[in-house]
């Protein structure tokens, strides 16, 4: 008697435990709907999986589709509409079959029990089957049969990672559920019983799914859900069902897809149809990938290892192509997205310094800028030469370092630094003084995507907006970061082929049969080669370099990246019938004065902002009449950081001074001791040595001496 009581008590406790577990676990839960990414023309790009590798799908169904419901319950749960979540007839049958055969022949799982198992997967056992039954009972009681069926049609696996009938209909047949035929419904309804065995993308799996689909159609006909005519038509269509395509990503678009995955917000994903049409153009993506790979092979012998490219629609800001590397899976560094990797931009930041100088009134289009040894200071040009007095148009188009550095001094180092931060290219945590004037010639690291966004502001009359990744997205109003005058003037400077002489030859990689504003950049030691270029329609940016930031052999922006950009832009534009129609708009309030070589001239005078007299003196030729000796290089309190990779003859500091007319010799004193006698205005050079040093220029026999200048070398 006691044993019987214990057994009864243990059974009661187990029943209570199962009931409690069933009640508290009887919740309808599912991952959020996962999007399918399409290219701008509706072609498949990729799917974004649910967290924890839970697969794809889980799309909501607006209304229960009656035909899908009928096909689903036809074989899977025939008595679904009257049992309470557990089918006693199926349980009795399964128990008899399992006892008589000595094996688990039938599981008697209802749709509600399958929902419980899909929400909380566990090993197949009688105990877990009991847990599923308990959860199914309470789930049906709590939510009702329609809600449970809706949950099943959201969670059911349809093979190849697809979950839910709505996702499966779109993934396999590219249709909404409501447009599926009876044959297609029967085919899909067959798969959840054994998704791996009935994989519709494999011939054997397809045959098994079709065979079970016929059983579903027979059951529908027997239950008079479909007529004999509908049954005959669906049977014939099921046998002739076309082979399904296996969706593939565009070639080398994985970096774009991963970037999209990071950017997509929950608000972008619709519950019932989470397809997202991106701005990526599959044909352009393929062409850019092919072009970048072709040209990179040419420079690999010179040490180039990787290449990145971005193409943007200027009018809309839409990203048409994004190639983060060459060969995502083919090279050791292909998985790195070099569009988003910080590197030295070389001279690619100079256009923004000129735009700032124009807006601050530090220069006008006709302002003479000095590219001379006298004005060089500690900055040297890449060719170690000087072109003399230049207008801003020619100075920028020739990418001269000396005028750019002097403009930075005239505007102010901190203001230039903050302006580059406003443009988004500068996210550096170190202060402006850490970079010094080198920020004007590539010392401030940035990324290709940030540079692309900044150049888009130049192309868009000075308004900065974020890049657009989804079609039909509302374009933001943007922020004005420069005046229309400055943006259009800089664009005109960059688009003038004659202004690039003599630094860049005509008919080379920087010239086009239609107007294109172009700027190249090469970082120190040929570590990075850049080109940014835009027409009225497209903006293209290209970076070439190495993953280890090592030097290449004479791979320059103009000699490599510019060729890639030119090939891409020419392909994008095709045959241009009227190049004149693509001309950049003139800046308002300016006219092109062809009598001045030609230069842009204001039609009405504009106020010029005040510029510090000392920095202004460095932009204009000196007055030698005064009986004064002034050291102009190095600057007082300057901090110099030595580059250990520079050759010994280049690791030096220019010594320059202004002095009265007629002076033929100047004696340089370093740390109070005579260092060198220089002839006239010939610049002397002092080898860099760590420590704090004082410099003084003296004129022999005339008693003239400069104010001492102190610097620190690290």
C-alpha positions as CSV (number, residue, x, y, z in Angstrom):
1,X,0.0,0.0,0.0
2,X,2.8,2.3,0.9
3,X,4.6,1.8,-2.4
4,X,1.4,2.5,-4.3
5,X,0.9,5.8,-2.3
6,X,4.5,6.8,-3.1
7,X,4.0,6.0,-6.8
8,X,0.8,8.0,-6.8
9,X,2.4,10.9,-4.9
10,X,5.4,10.9,-7.2
11,X,3.1,10.8,-10.2
12,X,1.2,13.7,-8.8
13,X,4.3,15.7,-8.2
14,X,5.5,15.0,-11.7
15,X,2.2,16.0,-13.1
16,X,2.2,19.3,-11.1
17,X,5.8,19.9,-12.2
18,X,5.0,19.3,-15.9
19,X,1.8,21.5,-15.5
20,X,3.8,24.3,-13.9
21,X,6.5,24.1,-16.6
22,X,3.9,24.0,-19.3
23,X,2.1,27.0,-18.0
24,X,5.1,29.2,-17.6
25,X,6.7,28.1,-20.9
26,X,3.5,28.4,-22.9
27,X,4.6,31.7,-24.6
28,X,4.8,32.5,-28.2
29,X,8.3,33.8,-28.9
30,X,10.3,34.1,-32.1
31,X,13.4,35.9,-33.4
32,X,12.8,39.3,-35.1
33,X,12.1,39.1,-38.9
34,X,15.4,38.9,-40.8
35,X,15.8,41.0,-44.0
36,X,16.7,39.9,-47.5
37,X,19.0,42.5,-49.2
38,X,18.3,43.3,-52.8
39,X,20.4,45.4,-55.2
40,X,18.9,48.6,-56.6
41,X,17.2,46.6,-59.4
42,X,15.6,44.0,-57.2
43,X,18.3,41.3,-57.6
44,X,19.3,39.1,-54.7
45,X,22.3,40.3,-52.7
46,X,22.2,38.5,-49.4
47,X,20.3,37.6,-46.3
48,X,21.0,38.7,-42.8
49,X,20.7,35.9,-40.3
50,X,19.0,36.1,-36.9
51,X,21.3,36.2,-33.8
52,X,23.0,33.1,-32.6
53,X,22.9,31.5,-36.1
54,X,19.1,31.0,-35.8
55,X,18.8,31.1,-39.6
56,X,16.6,33.3,-41.7
57,X,12.9,34.3,-42.0
58,X,10.5,34.5,-39.0
59,X,8.4,36.9,-41.1
60,X,5.0,37.9,-39.8
61,X,1.8,36.9,-41.7
62,X,-0.7,39.7,-42.0
63,X,-3.6,37.3,-42.3
64,X,-3.7,33.5,-42.2
65,X,-3.7,32.3,-45.8
66,X,-6.6,29.7,-46.0
67,X,-5.0,27.6,-48.7
68,X,-1.7,27.3,-46.8
69,X,-3.5,26.5,-43.6
70,X,-5.5,23.7,-45.3
71,X,-2.3,22.2,-46.9
72,X,-0.4,22.5,-43.6
73,X,-2.9,20.6,-41.4
74,X,-3.8,18.1,-44.2
75,X,-1.1,15.6,-43.2
76,X,0.8,17.3,-40.3
77,X,-2.2,17.7,-37.9
78,X,-5.5,16.5,-39.3
79,X,-7.5,17.1,-36.1
80,X,-5.9,20.5,-35.4
81,X,-9.2,22.3,-35.2
82,X,-10.8,20.2,-32.5
83,X,-8.1,18.9,-30.2
84,X,-6.8,21.1,-27.3
85,X,-3.2,21.1,-28.4
86,X,-2.6,17.4,-27.9
87,X,-4.3,14.9,-30.2
88,X,-5.5,11.9,-28.0
89,X,-6.2,9.8,-31.1
90,X,-2.7,10.3,-32.4
91,X,-1.2,9.7,-29.0
92,X,-3.1,6.4,-28.7
93,X,-2.0,5.3,-32.1
94,X,1.6,6.2,-31.5
95,X,1.6,4.4,-28.2
96,X,0.2,1.2,-29.8
97,X,2.7,1.4,-32.7
98,X,5.7,2.0,-30.4
99,X,4.7,-0.8,-28.0
100,X,4.0,-3.4,-30.7
101,X,7.2,-2.6,-32.7
102,X,9.5,-1.9,-29.7
103,X,10.6,1.3,-31.3
104,X,9.5,4.9,-31.7
105,X,7.6,4.7,-35.0
106,X,5.3,7.7,-34.5
107,X,5.7,10.8,-32.3
108,X,2.1,12.1,-32.4
109,X,3.3,15.7,-32.4
110,X,0.7,18.2,-33.1
111,X,1.4,21.6,-34.6
112,X,1.2,23.1,-31.1
113,X,3.7,20.6,-29.7
114,X,6.0,21.3,-32.7
115,X,5.8,25.0,-31.8
116,X,6.8,24.2,-28.2
117,X,9.8,22.2,-29.5
118,X,10.9,24.8,-32.0
119,X,10.9,27.5,-29.3
120,X,12.7,25.3,-26.8
121,X,14.7,22.6,-28.7
122,X,15.6,19.5,-26.7
123,X,16.7,15.9,-27.3
124,X,14.0,13.5,-28.3
125,X,12.8,11.6,-25.3
126,X,9.5,10.6,-23.6
127,X,10.1,13.2,-20.8
128,X,10.7,16.0,-23.3
129,X,7.7,14.8,-25.3
130,X,5.6,15.2,-22.1
131,X,7.0,18.7,-21.6
132,X,6.0,19.6,-25.2
133,X,2.5,18.2,-24.7
134,X,2.1,20.3,-21.5
135,X,3.3,23.5,-23.1
136,X,1.0,22.8,-26.2
137,X,-2.1,22.4,-24.0
138,X,-1.5,25.6,-22.1
139,X,-0.4,27.5,-25.3
140,X,-3.6,26.6,-27.0
141,X,-5.6,27.5,-24.0
142,X,-3.9,30.8,-23.5
143,X,-3.7,32.1,-27.2
144,X,-6.1,30.0,-29.2
145,X,-5.6,27.8,-32.2
146,X,-5.2,30.6,-34.8
147,X,-2.4,32.2,-32.9
148,X,-0.6,28.9,-32.5
149,X,-1.0,28.1,-36.2
150,X,0.3,31.6,-37.1
151,X,3.3,30.9,-34.8
152,X,3.9,27.6,-36.6
153,X,3.8,29.2,-40.0
154,X,6.4,31.8,-38.7
155,X,8.8,29.2,-37.2
156,X,8.5,26.1,-39.3
157,X,11.8,25.2,-41.1
158,X,11.7,25.1,-44.9
159,X,15.3,24.1,-45.6
160,X,18.5,26.1,-46.3
161,X,18.0,28.2,-43.2
162,X,14.6,29.4,-44.2
163,X,11.9,29.7,-41.5
164,X,8.3,30.5,-42.0
165,X,6.0,30.2,-45.0
166,X,6.2,33.9,-45.9
167,X,10.0,33.8,-46.1
168,X,10.1,30.4,-47.9
169,X,7.6,31.7,-50.5
170,X,9.8,34.7,-51.2
171,X,13.1,32.9,-51.0
172,X,12.2,30.0,-53.3
173,X,9.6,31.4,-55.6
174,X,10.0,35.2,-55.2
175,X,6.3,35.5,-54.4
176,X,4.1,36.7,-51.6
177,X,2.3,33.8,-49.9
178,X,-1.0,35.0,-51.4
179,X,0.3,34.4,-54.9
180,X,1.4,30.8,-54.4
181,X,-0.4,28.1,-56.6
182,X,-1.8,24.9,-55.1
183,X,1.3,23.1,-56.4
184,X,3.7,25.5,-54.8
185,X,1.8,25.4,-51.5
186,X,1.8,21.6,-51.5
187,X,5.5,21.6,-52.3
188,X,6.5,24.0,-49.5
189,X,4.1,22.4,-47.0
190,X,5.9,19.1,-47.4
191,X,9.3,20.4,-46.4
192,X,9.0,21.0,-42.6
193,X,8.5,17.3,-41.9
194,X,12.2,16.7,-42.9
195,X,13.9,19.9,-44.1
196,X,17.3,18.3,-44.6
197,X,16.0,15.3,-46.5
198,X,13.6,17.4,-48.6
199,X,16.0,20.2,-49.5
200,X,14.4,21.8,-52.5
201,X,17.7,22.9,-54.0
202,X,18.9,19.3,-54.3
203,X,17.5,16.8,-56.8
204,X,16.9,14.0,-54.3
205,X,15.4,16.4,-51.8
206,X,13.2,18.0,-54.5
207,X,11.9,14.6,-55.5
208,X,11.0,13.7,-51.9
209,X,9.2,17.0,-51.4
210,X,7.3,16.5,-54.6
211,X,6.2,13.0,-53.5
212,X,4.9,14.3,-50.2
213,X,3.3,17.2,-52.0
214,X,1.3,14.7,-54.0
215,X,0.0,13.2,-50.7
216,X,-1.0,16.6,-49.5
217,X,-2.9,17.3,-52.7
218,X,-4.6,13.9,-52.4
219,X,-5.7,14.7,-48.9
220,X,-7.0,18.1,-49.9
221,X,-9.0,16.5,-52.6
222,X,-10.3,13.8,-50.3
223,X,-11.4,16.4,-47.8
224,X,-13.0,18.3,-50.7
225,X,-10.9,21.4,-50.1
226,X,-10.0,21.4,-53.8
227,X,-12.0,20.2,-56.7
228,X,-11.1,17.4,-59.1
229,X,-10.1,20.0,-61.7
230,X,-7.9,21.9,-59.2
231,X,-6.4,18.6,-58.1
232,X,-5.5,17.5,-61.6
233,X,-4.0,20.9,-62.5
234,X,-2.0,21.1,-59.3
235,X,-0.7,17.6,-59.7
236,X,0.5,18.3,-63.2
237,X,2.1,21.6,-62.1
238,X,3.8,19.9,-59.2
239,X,5.4,17.3,-61.5
240,X,6.6,20.1,-63.8
241,X,7.7,22.5,-61.1
242,X,10.8,24.4,-62.5
243,X,14.1,24.0,-60.8
244,X,14.8,26.5,-58.1
245,X,17.8,28.9,-58.4
246,X,20.4,29.0,-55.6
247,X,20.8,32.6,-54.7
248,X,24.3,34.0,-54.8
249,X,25.9,37.2,-53.7
250,X,27.4,39.7,-56.2
251,X,31.1,39.1,-56.6
252,X,33.2,40.6,-53.9
253,X,30.3,42.5,-52.3
254,X,30.7,41.0,-48.9
255,X,32.2,44.2,-47.4
256,X,29.2,46.2,-48.6
257,X,26.8,43.6,-47.2
258,X,28.5,43.5,-43.8
259,X,28.5,47.3,-43.7
260,X,24.7,47.3,-44.5
261,X,24.2,44.7,-41.8
262,X,25.8,47.1,-39.2
263,X,23.8,50.1,-40.5
264,X,20.3,48.6,-40.7
265,X,18.0,49.8,-37.9
266,X,15.0,47.8,-36.6
267,X,12.8,50.6,-38.0
268,X,14.0,49.8,-41.5
269,X,12.7,46.2,-41.4
270,X,9.0,45.7,-42.1
271,X,7.5,42.8,-40.2
272,X,5.5,41.2,-43.1
273,X,8.0,41.9,-45.9
274,X,11.5,42.7,-44.6
275,X,13.0,42.9,-48.1
276,X,15.4,45.9,-48.3
277,X,16.3,47.4,-51.6
278,X,19.8,48.7,-51.3
279,X,21.5,51.3,-53.5
280,X,24.2,48.9,-54.7
281,X,24.1,48.5,-58.5
282,X,25.1,44.9,-59.2
283,X,26.6,45.6,-62.6
284,X,28.6,48.6,-61.3
285,X,29.8,46.5,-58.4
286,X,31.0,43.8,-60.7
287,X,32.7,46.3,-63.1
288,X,34.5,48.0,-60.2
289,X,35.6,44.8,-58.6
290,X,37.0,43.6,-62.0
291,X,38.7,46.9,-62.7
292,X,40.4,47.1,-59.3
293,X,41.6,43.6,-59.5
294,X,43.0,44.1,-63.0
295,X,45.0,47.2,-62.0
296,X,46.2,45.9,-58.7
297,X,47.9,43.0,-60.5
298,X,49.9,45.6,-62.4
299,X,51.4,47.1,-59.2
300,X,51.9,44.1,-57.1
301,X,55.4,43.8,-58.3
302,X,56.0,47.3,-56.8
303,X,54.7,46.1,-53.4
304,X,51.0,47.0,-53.7
305,X,48.9,44.5,-51.8
306,X,45.4,45.7,-51.5
307,X,42.9,48.1,-53.2
308,X,39.6,49.7,-52.1
309,X,37.1,51.7,-54.1
310,X,33.8,53.5,-53.6
311,X,31.3,54.8,-56.2
312,X,28.6,57.3,-55.2
313,X,25.8,59.0,-57.1
314,X,26.5,62.7,-56.6
315,X,22.9,63.9,-56.9
316,X,21.4,61.4,-54.5
317,X,24.4,60.4,-52.3
318,X,23.6,56.7,-53.0
319,X,26.4,54.2,-52.7
320,X,26.5,52.3,-56.0
321,X,29.6,50.2,-55.4
322,X,31.7,49.4,-52.3
323,X,34.8,47.2,-52.8
324,X,36.7,46.9,-49.5
325,X,39.5,44.7,-50.8
326,X,40.4,42.4,-53.6
327,X,39.4,38.8,-52.9
328,X,37.7,38.5,-49.6
329,X,38.4,34.8,-49.3
330,X,41.4,34.7,-51.7
331,X,44.0,36.6,-49.8
332,X,45.2,36.7,-46.2
333,X,44.1,40.3,-45.8
334,X,41.0,40.3,-48.0
335,X,38.7,40.2,-45.0
336,X,39.8,43.7,-44.0
337,X,37.6,46.4,-45.2
338,X,40.1,49.0,-46.4
339,X,37.4,51.5,-47.2
340,X,37.1,51.9,-43.4
341,X,40.7,51.5,-42.5
342,X,42.6,54.6,-41.2
343,X,45.5,55.6,-43.4
344,X,47.5,58.7,-44.3
345,X,45.6,60.6,-47.0
346,X,48.6,62.4,-48.5
347,X,47.5,65.6,-50.3
348,X,43.9,64.5,-50.5
349,X,42.9,66.9,-47.7
350,X,44.3,70.0,-49.4
351,X,41.0,71.0,-51.2
352,X,39.3,71.5,-47.8
353,X,42.1,73.8,-46.6
354,X,41.6,75.9,-49.7
355,X,37.9,76.0,-49.2
356,X,38.4,77.1,-45.5
357,X,40.8,79.8,-46.6
358,X,38.4,81.1,-49.2
359,X,35.5,81.2,-46.7
360,X,37.7,82.8,-44.0
361,X,38.9,85.5,-46.5
362,X,42.5,84.5,-46.1
363,X,42.7,84.2,-49.9
364,X,40.8,85.1,-53.0
365,X,41.1,83.4,-56.4
366,X,43.7,86.0,-57.4
367,X,45.8,86.0,-54.2
368,X,49.5,85.3,-55.0
369,X,50.8,82.3,-53.0
370,X,54.5,81.6,-52.7
371,X,56.0,78.2,-53.6
372,X,59.6,79.2,-52.9
373,X,62.5,78.2,-50.8
374,X,62.0,81.4,-48.9
375,X,58.4,80.5,-47.9
376,X,58.9,76.8,-47.4
377,X,59.7,76.6,-43.7
378,X,59.9,73.0,-42.6
379,X,57.6,71.7,-45.3
380,X,59.0,70.6,-48.6
381,X,57.3,69.7,-51.9
382,X,57.3,66.1,-53.0
383,X,59.5,66.9,-56.0
384,X,62.0,69.0,-53.9
385,X,61.5,71.9,-56.3
386,X,59.6,75.2,-56.2
387,X,57.3,76.8,-58.8
388,X,57.4,80.4,-57.5
389,X,54.4,82.7,-57.2
390,X,51.2,80.9,-57.9
391,X,47.4,81.5,-57.8
392,X,45.3,79.3,-55.5
393,X,44.0,77.5,-58.6
394,X,47.5,76.4,-59.8
395,X,48.8,75.8,-56.3
396,X,46.0,73.4,-55.5
397,X,45.9,71.8,-59.0
398,X,49.6,71.2,-58.8
399,X,49.3,69.9,-55.2
400,X,52.1,72.1,-53.9
401,X,52.8,71.4,-50.2
402,X,54.4,74.7,-49.3
403,X,51.4,77.0,-50.1
404,X,49.0,74.5,-48.4
405,X,51.1,74.5,-45.2
406,X,51.3,78.3,-45.3
407,X,47.6,78.6,-45.7
408,X,47.2,76.4,-42.6
409,X,49.4,78.8,-40.7
410,X,47.5,81.8,-42.0
411,X,44.1,80.3,-41.0
412,X,45.4,78.8,-37.7
413,X,46.4,75.2,-36.9
414,X,43.6,74.7,-34.4
415,X,40.9,76.1,-36.7
416,X,42.0,74.0,-39.6
417,X,42.1,70.9,-37.3
418,X,38.6,71.6,-36.0
419,X,37.3,72.2,-39.6
420,X,38.6,68.8,-40.7
421,X,36.7,67.4,-37.7
422,X,33.6,69.2,-38.8
423,X,34.0,67.5,-42.2
424,X,34.2,64.1,-40.5
425,X,37.6,63.3,-41.8
426,X,39.3,64.0,-38.5
427,X,38.4,61.8,-35.5
428,X,41.8,62.1,-33.9
429,X,42.0,62.2,-30.1
430,X,45.4,63.9,-30.1
431,X,45.5,67.8,-30.3
432,X,46.3,69.8,-33.4
433,X,49.8,70.5,-32.1
434,X,50.7,66.8,-32.2
435,X,50.3,66.8,-36.0
436,X,51.5,70.4,-36.7
437,X,51.6,71.5,-40.3
438,X,51.9,67.9,-41.4
439,X,48.1,67.7,-41.2
440,X,47.9,69.8,-44.4
441,X,50.1,67.3,-46.3
442,X,48.8,63.9,-45.1
443,X,49.8,63.7,-41.4
444,X,46.2,63.4,-40.2
445,X,44.9,59.8,-40.8
446,X,41.4,59.2,-42.2
447,X,39.5,56.6,-44.1
448,X,38.2,56.3,-47.6
449,X,34.5,56.4,-46.6
450,X,35.0,59.6,-44.6
451,X,37.0,61.2,-47.4
452,X,34.2,60.2,-49.8
453,X,31.6,61.9,-47.7
454,X,33.7,65.0,-47.4
455,X,34.3,65.2,-51.2
456,X,30.6,64.7,-51.7
457,X,30.1,68.0,-49.8
458,X,32.4,69.7,-52.3
459,X,30.4,68.2,-55.2
460,X,27.1,69.2,-53.5
461,X,27.7,73.0,-53.2
462,X,29.1,72.7,-49.7
463,X,26.3,70.7,-48.0
464,X,27.4,67.6,-46.1
465,X,25.1,64.6,-45.9
466,X,25.5,60.9,-44.9
467,X,26.0,58.4,-47.7
468,X,22.7,56.7,-48.6
469,X,22.5,52.9,-48.6
470,X,18.8,52.1,-49.0
471,X,16.7,53.0,-52.1
472,X,13.8,55.4,-51.6
473,X,15.2,56.5,-48.2
474,X,14.4,60.1,-47.4
475,X,17.6,62.1,-48.0
476,X,18.5,64.3,-45.0
477,X,18.7,68.1,-45.2
478,X,22.4,68.0,-44.4
479,X,24.7,70.5,-42.9
480,X,26.4,73.4,-44.7
481,X,30.2,73.0,-44.1
482,X,31.4,75.6,-46.7
483,X,29.9,78.3,-48.8
484,X,28.6,77.7,-52.3
485,X,31.3,80.0,-53.6
486,X,34.1,78.1,-51.9
487,X,32.8,74.7,-53.0
488,X,32.4,75.7,-56.6
489,X,35.7,77.5,-56.7
490,X,37.6,74.5,-55.4
491,X,35.7,72.3,-57.8
492,X,36.8,74.6,-60.7
493,X,40.4,74.5,-59.5
494,X,40.4,70.7,-59.4
495,X,38.7,70.4,-62.8
496,X,41.1,72.5,-64.8
497,X,43.6,70.3,-66.7
498,X,45.8,73.3,-67.7
499,X,46.1,74.4,-64.1
500,X,47.9,71.1,-63.3
501,X,50.9,71.9,-65.4
502,X,53.8,71.4,-64.9
503,X,53.3,68.8,-62.1
504,X,50.8,66.6,-64.0
505,X,51.1,66.1,-67.8
506,X,48.2,66.7,-70.2
507,X,46.4,63.7,-71.6
508,X,47.5,61.5,-68.6
509,X,45.6,59.7,-65.9
510,X,44.1,63.0,-64.5
511,X,42.5,64.2,-67.8
512,X,39.0,63.2,-69.1
513,X,36.9,63.9,-72.2
514,X,34.4,65.6,-69.9
515,X,34.7,67.8,-66.8
516,X,36.0,66.0,-63.8
517,X,37.3,67.5,-60.5
518,X,40.2,65.3,-59.4
519,X,42.7,65.2,-56.5
520,X,45.4,62.7,-55.9
521,X,47.3,61.9,-52.8
522,X,50.5,60.0,-51.9
523,X,51.6,59.4,-48.3
524,X,55.1,59.5,-47.1
525,X,57.2,56.6,-48.2
526,X,54.7,55.7,-50.9
527,X,52.6,53.8,-48.3
528,X,49.3,54.9,-49.6
529,X,48.1,56.1,-53.0
530,X,44.8,57.9,-53.3
531,X,42.6,59.5,-55.9
532,X,39.2,61.2,-55.4
533,X,37.4,62.4,-58.5
534,X,33.8,63.5,-59.3
535,X,31.8,64.6,-62.3
536,X,28.3,66.0,-62.2
537,X,27.0,62.4,-61.9
538,X,29.4,60.2,-60.0
539,X,32.0,60.4,-57.3
540,X,34.7,57.8,-57.2
541,X,37.4,57.2,-54.5
542,X,40.2,54.7,-54.7
543,X,43.0,53.7,-52.2
544,X,46.0,51.5,-52.9
545,X,48.4,50.2,-50.3
546,X,49.4,47.5,-48.0
547,X,47.7,45.9,-45.0
548,X,50.9,46.3,-42.9
549,X,51.2,50.0,-43.9
550,X,54.6,49.2,-45.4
551,X,56.1,51.3,-48.3
552,X,55.6,50.6,-52.0
553,X,58.1,51.4,-54.7
554,X,57.1,54.6,-56.4
555,X,53.4,53.8,-56.4
556,X,51.8,57.3,-56.4
557,X,48.2,58.5,-56.5
558,X,48.5,60.0,-59.9
559,X,50.5,57.0,-61.3
560,X,48.2,54.3,-59.9
561,X,44.9,55.1,-58.1
562,X,44.1,57.8,-60.7
563,X,44.3,55.3,-63.5
564,X,41.8,53.1,-61.7
565,X,39.4,56.0,-61.1
566,X,39.7,57.1,-64.7
567,X,38.8,53.6,-65.9
568,X,35.8,53.4,-63.6
569,X,34.5,56.9,-64.5
570,X,34.9,56.3,-68.2
571,X,32.9,53.1,-67.9
572,X,30.2,54.7,-65.9
573,X,29.7,57.6,-68.3
574,X,30.0,55.6,-71.5
575,X,29.9,57.7,-74.6
576,X,29.3,61.3,-73.6
577,X,27.4,63.1,-76.4
578,X,27.7,66.6,-75.0
579,X,30.6,67.2,-72.6
580,X,29.6,70.8,-72.3
581,X,26.3,69.9,-70.6
582,X,28.4,68.2,-67.9
583,X,30.3,71.4,-67.0
584,X,30.4,72.3,-63.3
585,X,28.3,75.4,-62.4
586,X,30.2,78.7,-62.0
587,X,30.5,80.1,-58.5
588,X,27.9,82.8,-58.0
589,X,29.3,86.3,-58.0
590,X,32.4,85.3,-60.0
591,X,33.4,85.4,-63.7
592,X,36.2,83.7,-65.6
593,X,38.7,86.3,-66.6
594,X,40.5,84.7,-69.6
595,X,42.9,87.7,-69.7
596,X,44.4,86.3,-66.5
597,X,45.5,82.9,-67.7
598,X,42.4,82.4,-66.9
599,X,41.4,83.0,-63.3
600,X,38.2,83.5,-61.5
601,X,37.5,87.1,-60.5
602,X,34.8,88.5,-58.2
603,X,32.2,90.6,-59.9
604,X,31.9,92.6,-56.7
605,X,34.3,93.2,-53.8
606,X,33.8,91.1,-50.7
607,X,35.1,91.8,-47.2
608,X,38.3,89.9,-46.4
609,X,38.7,88.5,-42.9
610,X,41.7,89.7,-40.9
611,X,44.8,87.5,-41.1
612,X,47.6,87.5,-38.5
613,X,50.3,89.8,-39.9
614,X,53.1,87.3,-39.3
615,X,51.4,84.5,-41.2
616,X,50.3,86.9,-43.9
617,X,53.9,87.9,-44.4
618,X,54.7,84.3,-45.2
619,X,52.1,84.2,-48.0
620,X,53.4,87.3,-49.8
621,X,56.9,88.4,-50.9
622,X,59.0,90.1,-48.2
623,X,60.0,93.7,-48.1
624,X,63.8,93.8,-48.1
625,X,64.1,97.5,-47.6
626,X,63.8,97.4,-43.8
627,X,67.1,97.2,-41.8
628,X,65.8,94.2,-40.0
629,X,66.9,90.5,-39.8
630,X,64.0,88.1,-39.1
631,X,64.2,84.3,-38.8
632,X,61.3,82.8,-40.7
633,X,62.4,79.2,-40.5
634,X,62.4,77.6,-38.0
635,X,59.5,79.3,-36.2
636,X,59.8,80.2,-32.5
637,X,58.7,77.5,-30.0
638,X,58.3,75.0,-32.8
639,X,58.2,71.3,-31.9
640,X,59.8,69.0,-34.4
641,X,59.4,65.2,-34.5
642,X,62.1,63.3,-36.2
643,X,61.2,60.6,-38.7
644,X,63.7,57.8,-38.2
645,X,62.9,56.4,-41.7
646,X,64.1,59.6,-43.5
647,X,67.6,59.5,-45.1
648,X,70.2,61.5,-43.3
649,X,70.3,64.2,-46.0
650,X,66.6,64.8,-45.6
651,X,66.4,64.6,-41.8
652,X,67.3,68.3,-41.6
653,X,65.7,71.7,-41.0
654,X,65.8,74.6,-43.4
655,X,67.3,77.9,-42.0
656,X,65.8,81.0,-43.6
657,X,65.7,84.6,-42.8
658,X,64.8,88.0,-44.2
659,X,67.4,90.8,-44.3
660,X,68.0,94.1,-46.0
661,X,68.6,94.5,-49.7
662,X,72.2,94.1,-50.7
663,X,73.2,91.6,-48.1
664,X,75.2,88.8,-49.6
665,X,76.1,86.7,-46.6
666,X,74.4,85.7,-43.4
667,X,76.0,83.8,-40.5
668,X,73.8,81.3,-38.7
669,X,74.4,80.6,-35.0
670,X,73.0,77.5,-33.4
671,X,73.0,77.3,-29.6
672,X,75.2,80.4,-29.4
673,X,77.9,79.0,-31.7
674,X,78.6,79.8,-35.4
675,X,77.2,77.0,-37.5
676,X,77.3,78.1,-41.2
677,X,77.8,81.0,-43.5
678,X,75.0,81.1,-46.1
679,X,75.2,83.1,-49.4
680,X,72.3,85.6,-49.8
681,X,68.9,84.0,-49.7
682,X,70.2,80.5,-50.2
683,X,68.6,78.3,-47.6
684,X,70.9,76.5,-45.2
685,X,70.0,73.2,-43.6
686,X,70.7,72.1,-40.1
687,X,70.8,68.3,-39.3
688,X,68.1,67.5,-36.8
689,X,69.4,66.7,-33.3
690,X,67.3,65.8,-30.3
691,X,67.0,68.5,-27.6
692,X,66.2,72.2,-27.2
693,X,68.1,74.5,-29.6
694,X,68.4,78.2,-30.3
695,X,68.9,79.8,-33.7
696,X,70.1,83.3,-34.6
697,X,70.9,85.0,-38.0
698,X,73.6,87.7,-38.0
699,X,74.8,90.0,-40.9
700,X,78.6,90.3,-40.8
701,X,80.1,93.8,-40.5
702,X,76.7,95.6,-40.1
703,X,75.9,94.8,-36.5
704,X,72.5,93.3,-37.5
705,X,71.1,90.3,-35.7
706,X,67.8,88.6,-35.5
707,X,65.8,87.8,-32.4
708,X,66.8,84.3,-31.2
709,X,64.4,81.5,-32.1
710,X,64.0,78.4,-29.9
711,X,62.8,75.0,-31.0
712,X,62.4,71.5,-29.5
713,X,63.4,68.4,-31.5
714,X,62.1,65.0,-30.4
